[in-house]
Amino acid sequence: MRKNFRLVGMFVLALLLAVPMFGAVSLIPTAAYAVQNGVVIEGNQRVERATVLQYLQFGPNEAVTPEKVDASIKALFQTGLFADVKIDRRGSNIVIHVVENPMINKVNFEGNSEIDDTSLQKEVEVHQNMIFTKSRIQSDTRRVLALYQSKGFYNVRVDPKLIDLSDNRVNVAFEISENGKTQIDEIVFVGNKSLSADRLRGEMVTKQKAWWNPFGNNTTYDPDKLEYDKELVRRFYLKNGFADIQVLSAEAHQKPDGRGFLITITVEEGPRYDIKDVAVNVGTANLNGDELRKKVRTGVGDTYDASKVDKSVEALTLEASNQGFTFAKVDPKVDRNPDGRSVNITYNLTEGNRAYVERIDIVGNSRTRDYVIRRELQLYEGDAYNPTLIERARRRLTALNYFDKVDFQQQPGSSPDKVVLIVDVQEKSTGSLTFSVGYSSTETVVGSIEYAERNMFGMGIQQSVATSASFVKQSINYSITDPYFLGSNISAGLDIFANNTDNQVSSSYNSTQYGGALRTGFKLDEYQSMNFKYLLAYRSIYNVNTSIATPLAISEQGSTWKNAISVGYVYDAVDNPNLPTSGLRAMLTSELAGLGDAQYGKVEGKAWYFLPLFEDQVVVKFQGTAGHIQSLGNSVNLQDRFFKGGDSFRGFSPGGVGPQQIGNNGNWQAIGAQDYAIGTVEASFPLGLPQALGISGAIFTDFGTVFNGGDVVTNGCTFGGGTGCSQYDGADFRLSVGAGLVWSSPFGPLRLDWSYPLLKAEHDSVQYWRFSLGTRF
């Protein structure tokens, strides 16, 4: 009996303990009942009663079930307005007790130096006067971490802190410990037997840090870049004959100290193939096979190069299109013989499906206006889809230098014979404010400030303001150009300039020039254009040191006006207008000056031809320049003559090659020439150093002649040289050879040239070394 009482007592005690536990969650019984007197809401301060009622899953006089209570609690929590919600029954009323989330008074960032507050605020979702929720803060913490990691800060810590204020308000502070960038210590390759790791690393965008390049770019881990690097490595193998290459993996492992990454890239090379046979199969098409075969880049005996196969397909498609086979399709067939390590390549030309452009869509341009892109296409809705026109449009858009990427994509149109052409561009910055300082062996310290905008207002208008100063030259220039003036195919531009040059060292005088020019021009076709210019300038020669200067400089002391018109012709067919490696560029300019103090006619021609060799590793530049100026009245002014040397004729100092006259102190001084012809052959090449160094080499030779001082008769002596003559003007052939180093340094482009004149004329002034360095900051 006593045992039974003990069991009953334990049961009652357990029941008494259990009732509060259930009551803490809800007093709603398991059975349904009806709301009688109403709903009481407690704890709300900012949230209106009507807002709470809106999210309840039951109404007055409705049956209330545990399921409806649970659904109501979930709905109220999902609003983000409340930190806690309870629903109880009190007599005949339902009591909704809520704890409101606080209001955010201010959001701060502390400890950040690498990323500014504005950029961080754009990344997070929480802001002033927003309801605080833990989920938002956690999400924003992850966002800030991701932003830092994208910039190479993998050891960053982000701790959100809350500061309680009155009236249920809080300040949110993200405390950030950046801990420096996590750089890539080493990039290793596994499975590479034929190509060295250093050579492969040179092809990658991602670079490993090096002591000699503390300011190097791309030395932080970026998963997207590493994925792109896998493709670059694969392409490089394909370019070097490895048709079976597989890049199996690219993994990044953070070192135990958290300070650096080790990148491991695993490859399976396969054999290297040589080309055994190449054929072009035109089938039944009426095409000139000989002309097509000239376009093939892959030759018998060459190492297989997938990039040359792609270029051959492109060139054959364009050539077939030029021959009237507008819808040509080129299918390269590569037959491999792994045992013989050789391939046979057949380019099969067939007529593809006829297609017409139904619509042209421009995507990716947020700043550049559509019409600026469309006017470069020269392809319109309804035209036949022509690969030649597509390639020309790609070249024109690239030449604008507005975009990092220009892609043309085709999508099916509304019928089988129609395509939608999508022009996908990736814009880049077209404006710059540049501060530069540098050193030149001729001008010593040089400083400049330049503002330039190639795509003003997204309308394709080009504008620049530049000023520079050195111990020798000071100048300021303003230029604006609209390449499609008033929507026409005619360009229009304006130049305003002012400059001052100290010629005391070379010719014992100073010169100034102020003026402006109006320009216009138009394209003749894809590669040819014409331009016209009218120039008005006020010039002066002053500070002539009569005890040192030449008789010619003394006689020309004073001011002159120059009115001139010029006509120019340009042919430009280089592969890349901004950084050419192949193709021809040439220009011819004629100028006529009159209606002022300067009266002359002038013709100048310049041409450049670029030839890539050894798988584009070496680029040979052939350059030729020539000019003649003819007086139409008095002798040609000193400021209009040709002064060659320095950059224009290496091995000789600026103005140091050409006609000379003895000054009053007995020293020979440059007086400029009326004729010149100078040629250059230069080869630039890698030095076998890691590409990350950015150092390349160059060898060159400059050759030519600078002569004809005009009808200058002073001190009873005419030009032509000879004993006792105060002038020298021999048309001697000059020749110099040299070598240079070019470094794309973190401080700007640096070039060091050494040149030696093998052939020179009497009284020429030589210069063996030229050094230049510039930087932007």
For each residue, the residues with C-beta under 8 A, 3 or more apart:
1: 4 5
2: 5 6
3: 6 7
4: 1 7 8
5: 1 2 8 9
6: 2 3 9 10
7: 3 4 10 11
8: 4 5 11 12
9: 5 6 12 13
10: 6 7 13 14
11: 7 8 14 15
12: 8 9 15 16
13: 9 10 16 17
14: 10 11 17 18
15: 11 12 18 19
16: 12 13 19
17: 13 14 20 21
18: 14 15 21 22
19: 15 16 22 23
20: 17 23 24
21: 17 18 24 25
22: 18 19 25 26
23: 19 20 26 27 88
24: 20 21
25: 21 22 86
26: 22 23 66 69 86 87 88 89
27: 23 88 89 90
28: 64 66 69 87 88 89
29: 33 89
30: 66
31:
32: 63 64 65
33: 29 63 64
34: 61 62 63 64
35: 38 39 58 59 60 61 62 64 94
36: 61 92 93
37: 91 92 93
38: 35 60 93 94
39: 35 53 56 60 93 94 95 96
40: 90 93 94 95 96
41: 44 49 52 53 95 96 98
42: 95 96 97 98
43: 97 98 99 100
44: 41 47 48 49 52 98 100
45: 100 168
46: 100 103 168
47: 44 51 52 81 82 98 100
48: 44 51 52
49: 41 44 52 53
50: 53 54
51: 47 48 54 55 81
52: 41 44 47 48 49 55 56 76 96 98
53: 39 41 49 50 56
54: 50 51
55: 51 52 72 75 76 79
56: 39 52 53 59 72 75 96
57: 68 69 71 72 75
58: 35 62 63 64 68 72
59: 35 56 62
60: 35 38 39
61: 34 35 36
62: 34 35 58 59
63: 32 33 34 58
64: 28 32 33 34 35 58 68 69 94
65: 32 68 69
66: 26 28 30 69 70
67: 70 71
68: 57 58 64 65 71 72
69: 26 28 57 64 65 66 72 73 87
70: 66 67 73 74
71: 57 67 68 74 75
72: 55 56 57 58 68 69 75 76 87
73: 69 70 76 77 85 86 87
74: 70 71 77 78
75: 55 56 57 71 72 78 79
76: 52 55 72 73 79 81 82 85 96 98
77: 73 74 82 85
78: 74 75
79: 55 75 76 82
80: 101 131 133 135 136
81: 47 51 76 98 100 101 131
82: 47 76 77 79 85 98 99 100 101
83: 99 100 101
84: 98 99
85: 73 76 77 82 96 97 98 99
86: 25 26 73 96 97 98
87: 26 28 69 72 73 94 95 96 97
88: 23 26 27 28 94 95 97
89: 26 27 28 29 93 94 95
90: 27 40 93 94 95
91: 37
92: 36 37
93: 36 37 38 39 40 89 90
94: 35 38 39 40 64 87 88 89 90
95: 39 40 41 42 87 88 89 90
96: 39 40 41 42 52 56 76 85 86 87
97: 42 43 85 86 87 88
98: 41 42 43 44 47 52 76 81 82 84 85 86
99: 43 82 83 84 85
100: 43 44 45 46 47 81 82 83 168
101: 80 81 82 83 131 132 133
102: 131 132 164 168 169 170
103: 46 129 130 131 132 167 168 169 170
104: 107 126 127 128 129 130 131 132 169 170 171 172
105: 128 165 169 170 171
106: 128 171 172
107: 104 121 124 126 127 128 171 172 173 174
108: 171 172 173 174
109: 112 117 120 121 173 174 176
110: 173 174 175 176
111: 175 176 177 178
112: 109 115 116 117 120 176 178
113: 178
114: 148 151 153 178
115: 112 119 120 147 148 151
116: 112 119 120
117: 109 112 120 121
118: 121 122
119: 115 116 122 123 147
120: 109 112 115 116 117 123 124 144 147 174
121: 107 109 117 118 124 127
122: 118 119
123: 119 120 140 143 144 147
124: 107 120 121 127 140 143 144 174
125: 136 139 140 143
126: 104 107 130 132 136 137 140 172
127: 104 107 121 124 130
128: 104 105 106 107
129: 103 104
130: 103 104 126 127 136
131: 80 81 101 102 103 104
132: 101 102 103 104 126 136 137 162 170 172
133: 80 101 136 137
134: 137 138
135: 80 138 139
136: 80 125 126 130 132 133 139 140
137: 126 132 133 134 140 141 160 172
138: 134 135 141 142
139: 125 135 136 142 143
140: 123 124 125 126 136 137 143 144 160 174
141: 137 138 144 145 158 160 174
142: 138 139 145 146
143: 123 124 125 139 140 146 147
144: 120 123 124 140 141 147 148 158 174 176
145: 141 142 148 149 156 158
146: 142 143 149 150
147: 115 119 120 123 143 144 150 151
148: 114 115 144 145 151 153 156 158 176 178
149: 145 146 152 153 154 156
150: 146 147 222
151: 114 115 147 148 181 220
152: 149 181 182 183 219 220 221 222
153: 114 148 149 156 178 179 180 181 182
154: 149 182 221 254 258 261
155: 179 180 182 258 259
156: 145 148 149 153 176 177 178 179
157: 176 177 179
158: 141 144 145 148 174 175 176
159: 174 175 176 177
160: 137 140 141 172 173 174 175
161: 172 173 174 175
162: 132 170 171 172 173
163: 170 171 172 173
164: 102 170
165: 105 169 170 171
166: 169
167: 103
168: 45 46 100 102 103
169: 102 103 104 105 165 166
170: 102 103 104 105 132 162 163 164 165
171: 104 105 106 107 108 162 163 165
172: 104 106 107 108 126 132 137 160 161 162 163
173: 107 108 109 110 160 161 162 163
174: 107 108 109 110 120 124 140 141 144 158 159 160 161
175: 110 111 158 159 160 161
176: 109 110 111 112 144 148 156 157 158 159
177: 111 156 157 159
178: 111 112 113 114 148 153 156
179: 153 155 156 157
180: 153 155 259
181: 151 152 153 220
182: 152 153 154 155 220 221 254 258 259 260 261
183: 152 208 209 219 220 221 259 260 261
184: 187 206 207 208 209 219 220 221 260 261 262 263
185: 208 209 255 259 260 261 262
186: 208 260 262 263
187: 184 197 201 204 206 207 208 263 265
188: 197 262 263 264 265
189: 192 197 200 264 265 266 267
190: 264 265 266 267
191: 248 266 267 268 269
192: 189 195 196 197 200 267 269
193: 269
194: 242 269 272
195: 192 199 200 236 237 240 269
196: 192 199 200
197: 187 188 189 192 200 201
198: 201 202 690
199: 195 196 202 203
200: 189 192 195 196 197 203 204 233 236 265
201: 187 197 198 204 207 208 690 691 692
202: 198 199 690 691 692
203: 199 200 229 232 233 235 236 691
204: 187 200 201 207 229 232 233
205: 218 225 228 229 232
206: 184 187 218 219 221 222 225 226 229 263
207: 184 187 201 204 216 217 218 219 692
208: 183 184 185 186 187 201 219 263 692
209: 183 184 185 213 216 219 260
210: 213 216 690 692
211: 214
212: 693
213: 209 210 216 692 693 746
214: 211 746
215: 746
216: 207 209 210 213 219 692 746
217: 207
218: 205 206 207 222 225
219: 152 183 184 206 207 208 209 216
220: 151 152 181 182 183 184
221: 152 154 182 183 184 206 226 252 261 263
222: 150 152 206 218 225 226
223: 226 227 252
224: 227 228
225: 205 206 218 222 228 229
226: 206 221 222 223 229 230 250 252 263
227: 223 224 230 231 250
228: 205 224 225 231 232
229: 203 204 205 206 225 226 232 233 250 265
230: 226 227 233 234 247 250 265
231: 227 228 234 235 247
232: 203 204 205 228 229 235 236
233: 200 203 204 229 230 236 237 247 265 267
234: 230 231 237 238 245 246 247
235: 203 231 232 238 239 306 307
236: 195 200 203 232 233 239 240
237: 195 233 234 240 242 245 267 269
238: 234 235 242 243 245 305 306 307
239: 235 236 305 306 307 308 615
240: 195 236 237 272 303 305 615
241: 272 273 274 303 304 305
242: 194 237 238 245 269 270 271 272 273
243: 238 270 273 304 306 334 336 343
244: 268 269 270 271 336 338
245: 234 237 238 242 267 268 269 270
246: 234 267 268 270
247: 230 231 233 234 250 265 266 267
248: 191 266 267 268
249: 264 265 266
250: 226 227 229 230 247 263 264 265 266
251: 263 264 265
252: 221 223 226 261 262 263 264
253: 261 262 264
254: 154 182 258 260 261
255: 185 258 259 260 261 262
256:
257: 260
258: 154 155 182 254 255
259: 155 180 182 183 185 255
260: 182 183 184 185 186 209 254 255 257
261: 154 182 183 184 185 221 252 253 254 255
262: 184 185 186 188 252 253 255
263: 184 186 187 188 206 208 221 226 250 251 252
264: 188 189 190 249 250 251 252 253
265: 187 188 189 190 200 229 230 233 247 249 250 251
266: 189 190 191 247 248 249 250
267: 189 190 191 192 233 237 245 246 247 248
268: 191 244 245 246 248
269: 191 192 193 194 195 237 242 244 245 272
270: 242 243 244 245 246 338
271: 242 244 338 341
272: 194 240 241 242 269 303 304 341
273: 241 242 243 303 304 336 341 342 343
274: 241 301 302 303 304 341 342 343
275: 278 298 299 300 301 302 303 304 342 343 344 345
276: 300 337 340 342 343 344
277: 300 344 345
278: 275 296 298 299 300 344 345 346 347
279: 344 345 346 347
280: 289 292 293 296 316 346 347 349
281: 346 347 348 349
282: 285 287 289 292 349
283: 348 349 350
284:
285: 282 320 325 328 349 350 351
286:
287: 282 292 320 323 325 349
288: 291 292 323
289: 280 282 292 293
290: 293 294
291: 288 294 295 319 323
292: 280 282 287 288 289 295 296 316 319 320 349
293: 280 289 290 296
294: 290 291
295: 291 292 312 315 316 318 319
296: 278 280 292 293 299 312 315 316 347
297: 305 308 309 311 312 315
298: 275 278 302 304 305 308 309 312 345
299: 275 278 296 302
300: 275 276 277 278
301: 274 275
302: 274 275 298 299 305 308
303: 240 241 272 273 274 275
304: 241 243 272 273 274 275 298 334 343
305: 238 239 240 241 297 298 302 308 309 615
306: 235 238 239 243 309 310
307: 235 238 239 310 311
308: 239 297 298 302 305 311 312
309: 297 298 305 306 312 313 332 334 345
310: 306 307 313 314
311: 297 307 308 314 315
312: 295 296 297 298 308 309 315 316 332 347
313: 309 310 316 317 330 332 347
314: 310 311 317 318 387 391
315: 295 296 297 311 312 318 319
316: 280 292 295 296 312 313 319 320 328 330 347 349
317: 313 314 320 321 328 329 330 387
318: 295 314 315 321 322 387 388 391
319: 291 292 295 315 316 322 323
320: 285 287 292 316 317 323 325 328 330 349
321: 317 318 324 325 326 328 386 387 388
322: 318 319 388
323: 287 288 291 319 320
324: 321
325: 285 287 320 321 328 349 351
326: 321 384 385 386
327: 351 352 353 354 355 384 385
328: 285 316 317 320 321 325 349 350 351 352 387
329: 317 349 350 351 352
330: 313 316 317 320 347 348 349
331: 347 348 350
332: 309 312 313 345 346 347 348
333: 345 346 347 348
334: 243 304 309 343 344 345
335: 343 344 345 346
336: 243 244 273 342 343
337: 276 340 341 342 343 344
338: 244 270 271 341
339:
340: 276 337
341: 271 272 273 274 337 338
342: 273 274 275 276 336 337
343: 243 273 274 275 276 304 334 335 336 337
344: 275 276 277 278 279 334 335 337
345: 275 277 278 279 298 309 332 333 334 335
346: 278 279 280 281 332 333 335
347: 278 279 280 281 296 312 313 316 330 331 332 333
348: 281 283 330 331 332 333
349: 280 281 282 283 285 287 292 316 320 325 328 329 330
350: 283 285 328 329 331
351: 285 325 327 328 329
352: 327 328 329 355
353: 327 416 417
354: 327 384 417
355: 327 352 384 385 417 418 419
356: 382 383 384 385 417 418 419
357: 360 379 380 381 382 383 384 385 418 419 420 421
358: 381 413 414 418 419 420
359: 381 413 420 421
360: 357 374 377 379 380 381 420 421 422 423
361: 420 421 422 423
362: 365 370 373 374 423 425
363: 422 423 424 425
364: 424 425 426 427
365: 362 368 369 370 373 425 427
366: 427
367: 427 455 458
368: 365 372 373 402 403 425 427 455 458 460
369: 365 372 373 458 459 460
370: 362 365 373 374
371: 374 375
372: 368 369 375 376 455 458 459 460
373: 362 365 368 369 370 376 377 397 423 425
374: 360 362 370 371 377
375: 371 372 484
376: 372 373 393 396 397 400
377: 360 373 374 380 389 393 396 423
378: 389 392 393 396
379: 357 360 383 386 389 390 393 421
380: 357 360 377 383
381: 357 358 359 360
382: 356 357
383: 356 357 379 380 386 389
384: 326 327 354 355 356 357
385: 326 327 355 356 357 390 410 419 421
386: 321 326 379 383 389 390
387: 314 317 318 321 328 390 391
388: 318 321 322 391 392
389: 377 378 379 383 386 392 393
390: 379 385 386 387 393 394 408 421
391: 314 318 387 388 394 395
392: 378 388 389 395 396 526
393: 376 377 378 379 389 390 396 397 408 423
394: 390 391 397 398 406 408
395: 391 392 398 399 577
396: 376 377 378 392 393 399 400
397: 373 376 393 394 400 402 403 406 423 425
398: 394 395 401 403 406 576 577 578
399: 395 396 577 578
400: 376 396 397 403 454 455 460
401: 398 430 454 577 578
402: 368 397 425 427 428 430 454 455 460
403: 368 397 398 400 406 425 426 427 428
404: 426 427 428
405: 424 425 426
406: 394 397 398 403 423 424 425 426
407: 423 424 425
408: 390 393 394 421 422 423 424
409: 421 422 424
410: 385 419 420 421 422
411: 419 420 422
412: 416 418 419 420
413: 358 359 417 418 419 420
414: 358 418
415: 418
416: 353 412
417: 353 354 355 356 413
418: 355 356 357 358 412 413 414 415
419: 355 356 357 358 385 410 411 412 413
420: 357 358 359 360 361 410 411 412 413
421: 357 359 360 361 379 385 390 408 409 410
422: 360 361 363 408 409 410 411
423: 360 361 362 363 373 377 393 397 406 407 408
424: 363 364 405 406 407 408 409
425: 362 363 364 365 368 373 397 402 403 405 406 407
426: 364 403 404 405 406
427: 364 365 366 367 368 402 403 404 430
428: 402 403 404
429: 432
430: 401 402 427 453 454 455
431: 451 452 453 454 455
432: 429 450 451 452 453
433: 449 450 451
434: 448 449 450 451 452 776
435: 448 449 776 777
436: 446 447 448 449 450 748 774 775 776
437: 445 446 447 448 774 775 777
438: 445 446 447 748 772 773 774 775
439: 444 445 446 771 772 773
440: 443 444 446 470 771 772
441: 767 769 770 771 772
442: 472 646 653 654 767 770
443: 440 446 470 471 472 473
444: 439 440 470 471 472
445: 437 438 439 470 471
446: 436 437 438 439 440 443 468 469 470 774
447: 436 437 438 468 469 470
448: 434 435 436 437 466 467 468 469
449: 433 434 435 436 466 467 468
450: 432 433 434 436 464 465 466 467
451: 431 432 433 434 464 465 466
452: 431 432 434 463 464 465 466
453: 430 431 432 456 461 462 463 464
454: 400 401 402 430 431 462
455: 367 368 372 400 402 430 431 458 459 460 461 462
456: 453 459 460 461 462 463
457: 461
458: 367 368 369 372 455
459: 369 372 455 456
460: 368 369 372 400 402 455 456 482 483 484
461: 453 455 456 457 480 481 482 483
462: 453 454 455 456 479 480 481 482 483
463: 452 453 456 479 480 481
464: 450 451 452 453 477 478 479 480
465: 450 451 452 476 477 478
466: 448 449 450 451 452 475 476 477
467: 448 449 450 475 476 477
468: 446 447 448 449 473 474 475
469: 446 447 448 473 474 475
470: 440 443 444 445 446 447 473 474
471: 443 444 445 502
472: 442 443 444 501 502 505
473: 443 468 469 470 499 500 501 502
474: 468 469 470 499 500
475: 466 467 468 469 497 498 499 500
476: 465 466 467 497 498 499
477: 464 465 466 467 495 496 497 498 499
478: 464 465 494 495 496 497
479: 462 463 464 493 494 495 496
480: 461 462 463 464 493 494
481: 461 462 463 491 492 493 494 519
482: 460 461 462 485 491 492 493
483: 460 461 462 491
484: 375 460 487 488 489 490 491
485: 482 488 490 491 492 520
486:
487: 484
488: 484 485
489: 484 522 523
490: 484 485 520 521 522
491: 481 482 483 484 485 519 520 521 522 531
492: 481 482 485 518 519 520
493: 479 480 481 482 518 519 520
494: 478 479 480 481 516 517 518 519
495: 477 478 479 516 517 519
496: 477 478 479 515 516
497: 475 476 477 478 513 514 515 516 517
498: 475 476 477 512 513 514 515
499: 473 474 475 476 477 512 513
500: 473 474 475 510 511 512
501: 472 473 510 511 512
502: 471 472 473 505 510
503: 506 507 508 509 510 511 655
504: 507 508 509 510 543 545
505: 472 502
506: 503 653 654 655 656 669 670 765
507: 503 504 549 550 553 638 655 669 670 671
508: 503 504 544 545 548 549 550 553 663 669
509: 503 504 541 542 543 544 545 549 553 557 638
510: 500 501 502 503 504 541 542 543
511: 500 501 503 539 540 541 542 638 639
512: 498 499 500 501 539 540 542
513: 497 498 499 537 538 539 639
514: 497 498 537 538 539
515: 496 497 498 535 536 537 538 562
516: 494 495 496 497 535 536 537
517: 494 495 497 533 534 535 536
518: 492 493 494 533 534
519: 481 491 492 493 494 495 531 532 533
520: 485 490 491 492 493 531 532 533
521: 490 491 529 530 531 532 568
522: 489 490 491 529 530
523: 489 526 528 529
524: 528 529 530
525: 528
526: 392 523
527: 571 572 573
528: 523 524 525 569 570 571
529: 521 522 523 524 569 570 572
530: 521 522 524 567 568 569 570
531: 491 519 520 521 567 568 570
532: 519 520 521 565 566 567 568
533: 517 518 519 520 565 566 568
534: 517 518 563 564 565
535: 515 516 517 562 563 564 565 566
536: 515 516 517 561 562 563
537: 513 514 515 516 561 562
538: 513 514 515 559 560 561 562
539: 511 512 513 514 559 560 561 562 637 639
540: 511 512 558 559 560
541: 509 510 511 544 553 556 557 558 638 639
542: 509 510 511 512 557
543: 504 509 510
544: 508 509 541 549 553 554 557
545: 504 508 509 548 549
546: 549 554 664
547: 664 665
548: 508 545 663 664 665 667
549: 507 508 509 544 545 546 553 554 663 664 669
550: 507 508 553 554 661 662 663 664 669 671 714
551: 554 555 661 664 714 715 726
552: 555 556 638 661 671 712 714
553: 507 508 509 541 544 549 550 556 557 638 663 669 671
554: 544 546 549 550 551 557
555: 551 552 714
556: 541 552 553 637 638
557: 509 541 542 544 553 554
558: 540 541
559: 538 539 540
560: 538 539 540 596 597 598 637 639
561: 536 537 538 539 596 597 598
562: 515 535 536 537 538 539 593 596 597 598 640
563: 534 535 536 593 594 595 596 598
564: 534 535 591 592 593 594 598
565: 532 533 534 535 591 592
566: 532 533 535 589 590 591 592
567: 530 531 532 589 590
568: 521 530 531 532 533 587 588 589 590
569: 528 529 530 587 588 589
570: 528 529 530 531 585 586 587
571: 527 528 584 585 586 587
572: 527 529 577 585 586
573: 527 583 584 585
574: 577 580 582 583 584 585 608 610
575: 580 581 582 583 610
576: 398 579 580 581
577: 395 398 399 401 572 574 580
578: 398 399 401
579: 576
580: 574 575 576 577 583 585 608 610
581: 575 576 610 612 616 619
582: 574 575 610 611 612 619
583: 573 574 575 580 609 610
584: 571 573 574 607 608 609 610
585: 570 571 572 573 574 580 607 608 609
586: 570 571 572 605 606 607 608
587: 568 569 570 571 605 606 607
588: 568 569 603 604 605
589: 566 567 568 569 603 604 605
590: 566 567 568 601 602 603 604
591: 564 565 566 601 602 603
592: 564 565 566 600 601 602
593: 562 563 564 596 598 599 600 601 602 632 640
594: 563 564 598 599 632
595: 563
596: 560 561 562 563 593 599
597: 560 561 562 637
598: 560 561 562 563 564 593 594 637 640
599: 593 594 596 631 632 633 634
600: 592 593 629 630 631 632 633 636 640
601: 590 591 592 593 629 630 632
602: 590 591 592 593 627 628 629 630 640
603: 588 589 590 591 627 628 629
604: 588 589 590 625 626 627 628
605: 586 587 588 589 624 625 626 627
606: 586 587 623 624 625
607: 584 585 586 587 623 624 625
608: 574 580 584 585 586 621 622 623
609: 583 584 585 621 622 623
610: 574 575 580 581 582 583 584 619 620 621 622
611: 582 619 620 621 622
612: 581 582 616 618 619 620
613: 616 617 618 619 620
614: 617 618
615: 239 240 305
616: 581 612 613 619
617: 613 614 685 686
618: 612 613 614 683 684 685
619: 581 582 610 611 612 613 616 683 684 685
620: 610 611 612 613 681 682 683
621: 608 609 610 611 680 681 682 683 684
622: 608 609 610 611 679 680 681
623: 606 607 608 609 679 680 681 682
624: 605 606 607 677 678 679 680
625: 604 605 606 607 648 676 677 678 679
626: 604 605 676 677 678
627: 602 603 604 605 642 675 676
628: 602 603 604 674 675
629: 600 601 602 603 636 640 641 642 674 675
630: 600 601 602 674
631: 599 600 634 635 636 674 710 711
632: 593 594 599 600 601
633: 599 600
634: 599 631
635: 631 710 711 712
636: 600 629 631 640 641 672 674 710
637: 539 556 560 597 598 640 641
638: 507 509 511 541 552 553 556 641 671 672
639: 511 513 539 541 560
640: 562 593 598 600 602 629 636 637
641: 629 636 637 638 671 672 673 674
642: 627 629 658 672 673 674 675 676 706
643: 654 655 658 670 672 673
644: 648 649 652 655 657 658 673 676 678 706
645: 648 649 652 653 654 655 656 657 658 765 767
646: 442 649 650 652 653 654 655 656 767 770
647: 650 770
648: 625 644 645 678
649: 644 645 646 652 657 678 702 704 706 734 736
650: 646 647 700 702 736 738 753 755 770
651: 702 734 736 737 738 755 756 757 760 766 767 768
652: 644 645 646 649 656 657 734 736 757 760 764 765 766 767
653: 442 506 645 646 656 765 766 767
654: 442 506 643 645 646 767
655: 503 506 507 643 644 645 646 658 670 672 765
656: 506 645 646 652 653 670 764 765 766 767
657: 644 645 649 652 706 734 760 761 764 765
658: 642 643 644 645 655 670 672 673 676 706 707 709
659: 670 671 672 673 706 707 708 709 719 727 728 729
660: 668 669 670 671 727 728 729 763
661: 550 551 552 668 669 671 709 712 714 726 727 728
662: 550 666 667 668 669 726 727
663: 508 548 549 550 553 666 667 668 669
664: 546 547 548 549 550 551
665: 547 548
666: 662 663
667: 548 662 663
668: 660 661 662 663 728 763
669: 506 507 508 549 550 553 660 661 662 663
670: 506 507 643 655 656 658 659 660 765
671: 507 550 552 553 638 641 659 660 661 709 712 727
672: 636 638 641 642 643 655 658 659 709
673: 641 642 643 644 658 659 676 706 707 708 709
674: 628 629 630 631 636 641 642 708 709 710
675: 627 628 629 642 705 706 707 708 731
676: 625 626 627 642 644 658 673 704 705 706 707
677: 624 625 626 704 705
678: 624 625 626 644 648 649 702 703 704 705 706
679: 622 623 624 625 702 703 704
680: 621 622 623 624 700 701 702 703
681: 620 621 622 623 700 701
682: 620 621 623 698 699 700 701
683: 618 619 620 621 698 699 700
684: 618 619 621 696 697 698 742
685: 617 618 619 696 697 698
686: 617 689 691 696 697
687: 695 696 697
688:
689: 686 693 695
690: 198 201 202 210 693
691: 201 202 203 686 694
692: 201 202 207 208 210 213 216
693: 212 213 689 690 743
694: 691 743 744 745
695: 687 689 741 742 743 744
696: 684 685 686 687 741 742
697: 684 685 686 687 739 740 741 742
698: 682 683 684 685 739 740 741 742 753
699: 682 683 737 738 739 740
700: 650 680 681 682 683 737 738 739 740 755
701: 680 681 682 735 736 737 738
702: 649 650 651 678 679 680 734 735 736 738 755
703: 678 679 680 733 734 735 736 759
704: 649 676 677 678 679 733 734
705: 675 676 677 678 731 732 733 734
706: 642 644 649 657 658 659 673 675 676 678 734
707: 658 659 673 675 676 729 730 731 732
708: 659 673 674 675 729 731
709: 658 659 661 671 672 673 674 712 719 727 729
710: 631 635 636 674 719
711: 631 635
712: 552 635 661 671 709 719 727
713: 716 717 718
714: 550 551 552 555 661 717 726 727
715: 551 726
716: 713
717: 713 714 724 725 726 727
718: 713 725 727
719: 659 709 710 712 727 728 729
720: 725 727 729 730
721: 725 727 728 729 730 762
722: 725
723:
724: 717
725: 717 718 720 721 722 728
726: 551 661 662 714 715 717
727: 659 660 661 662 671 709 712 714 717 718 719 720 721
728: 659 660 661 668 719 721 725 761 762 763
729: 659 660 707 708 709 719 720 721
730: 707 720 721 761 762
731: 675 705 707 708
732: 705 707 759 760 761 762
733: 703 704 705 759
734: 649 651 652 657 702 703 704 705 706 757 759 760 761 764
735: 701 702 703 757 758 759
736: 649 650 651 652 701 702 703 755 756 757 758 759
737: 651 699 700 701 755 756 758
738: 650 651 699 700 701 702 753 754 755 756
739: 697 698 699 700 753 754
740: 697 698 699 700 751 752 753 754
741: 695 696 697 698 751 752
742: 684 695 696 697 698 749 750 751
743: 693 694 695 749 750 751
744: 694 695 749
745: 694 748 749 750 773
746: 213 214 215 216
747: 750 773 775
748: 436 438 745 773 774 775 776
749: 742 743 744 745 772 773 774
750: 742 743 745 747 772 773
751: 740 741 742 743 770 771 772
752: 740 741 769 770 771
753: 650 698 738 739 740 769 770 771
754: 738 739 740 768 769
755: 650 651 700 702 736 737 738 767 768 770
756: 651 736 737 738 768
757: 651 652 734 735 736 760 764 766
758: 735 736 737
759: 703 732 733 734 735 736
760: 651 652 657 732 734 757 764 766
761: 657 728 730 732 734 764
762: 721 728 730 732
763: 660 668 728
764: 652 656 657 734 757 760 761
765: 506 645 652 653 655 656 657 670
766: 651 652 653 656 757 760
767: 441 442 645 646 651 652 653 654 656 755 770
768: 651 754 755 756
769: 441 752 753 754
770: 441 442 646 647 650 751 752 753 755 767
771: 439 440 441 751 752 753
772: 438 439 440 441 749 750 751
773: 438 439 745 747 748 749 750
774: 436 437 438 446 748 749
775: 436 437 438 747 748
776: 434 435 436 748
777: 435 437
